Every structure is written in C-alpha cells, then in structure tokens.
Amino acid sequence: MNPKPKLRSPLDRARQVILFEVGGLILITPPFAWASGVAASDSIGLLALIALIAALWNAAYTTSFDWLEGRCSGRAADQRSTPWRVIHAAGFELGLLAISLPIVMAWTGMSWLDALAADAALAAAYVAYAYVFNLGYDRIFPIASPC
C-alpha cells in the first residue's frame, strides 16, 4: 500500500465538480424533460437539486475513491485504468441513485417504479458522461506532482 497517494487539491476538485455538474445539466436536462414528460421548468429544478446533491456526493465519493485506490495501487487517479474508471463511475451513480430516488418521486409525483425507471435512465446517462468527462478532465488537468 502507498501511504500517501497523490490527490487533487481542493481547488482542483472544486473545479472538477463544478464543470462536471454544469456540463451534465446542459447535456442531460433537455432529453430528460422530453423522455419523462416532466415540464422543462420542473425538470431543470429537479436536476439542479440533484446536481447540488451530486456535487456534494461527488466530492466525498471521488476523494475517498481516489484515496483508497491510491493507497492500494500506488497510482494517482489521473492514471486510473479503464476497468477502475468504469467501477468508479458506476459506484458513484449507484450511490446517487439511492439518494435521489425519493426526491424524484416527491418532486414529480411519479410512482416508485416510474421514478426508478427515470432515475435509472438518468444514472445510465451520467455513467457514460462521467466516464468521458473524467477521462478528459484527467488528460487536460493532470494531478500536479509534489514539489
């Protein structure tokens, strides 16, 4: 185990989370509104709330995942292999799904099953988006080497 894995700075992590959530809102709100039948104004409100929750979850989950992976593998997150990128993205979305399902039900009035289907579709879209976004982010903003 690596006792001190390289992690992103708090400012770098904040930039990552903000860019991820803003990009997700821009890309995913229109198809969600269309596919779910939820009004665009309600969709943006719901997805903005979920984005806020996701931002907090992202910061905690990704930092913890990076730390654990770094300790176990000795590599920094920007050097993550494809299988671990898939595990990271899927784990994030499954956790968010558990948090957001009751919110989707309450906000939209959907039944449990309809809300699960809508939330699962959102999760699937975000898994693909998270994989591509984080791969690009790691290439554009590699983790700085310590001085």
Residue pairs with C-beta under 8 A, 6 or more apart in sequence:
1 71
1 72
1 74
2 70
2 71
2 72
2 73
2 74
3 71
5 66
5 67
5 69
5 70
5 71
5 74
5 75
5 76
6 70
6 76
6 143
6 145
6 146
7 63
7 66
7 67
7 70
7 76
7 77
7 143
8 16
8 63
8 66
8 77
8 143
9 144
12 141
12 143
12 144
13 59
13 62
13 63
14 59
15 141
16 62
16 137
16 141
17 55
17 58
17 59
18 55
19 133
19 137
20 55
20 58
20 130
20 133
20 134
20 137
21 51
21 52
21 54
21 55
21 58
23 129
23 133
24 47
24 51
24 54
24 126
24 129
25 44
25 47
25 48
25 51
27 129
28 47
28 122
28 125
28 126
28 129
29 40
29 43
29 44
29 47
30 40
31 125
32 38
32 43
32 47
32 118
32 121
32 122
32 125
33 39
33 40
33 43
33 44
35 118
35 121
36 43
36 108
36 118
38 46
38 108
42 107
42 108
45 107
46 103
46 104
46 107
46 108
47 122
49 103
49 107
50 96
50 100
50 103
50 104
50 122
53 96
53 99
53 100
53 103
54 96
54 100
54 126
57 92
57 95
57 96
57 99
58 92
61 91
61 92
61 95
62 77
62 88
62 92
65 77
65 88
65 91
65 92
66 76
66 77
69 75
69 77
69 80
69 84
70 76
70 77
76 143
77 138
77 143
78 138
78 139
78 142
78 143
80 88
80 138
85 131
85 134
85 135
86 131
88 130
88 134
89 127
89 130
89 131
89 134
90 127
92 130
93 123
93 124
93 126
93 127
93 130
94 123
96 123
96 126
97 119
97 120
97 123
100 119
100 122
101 115
101 116
101 119
104 110
104 115
104 118
104 119
105 111
105 112
105 115
108 115
108 118
110 118
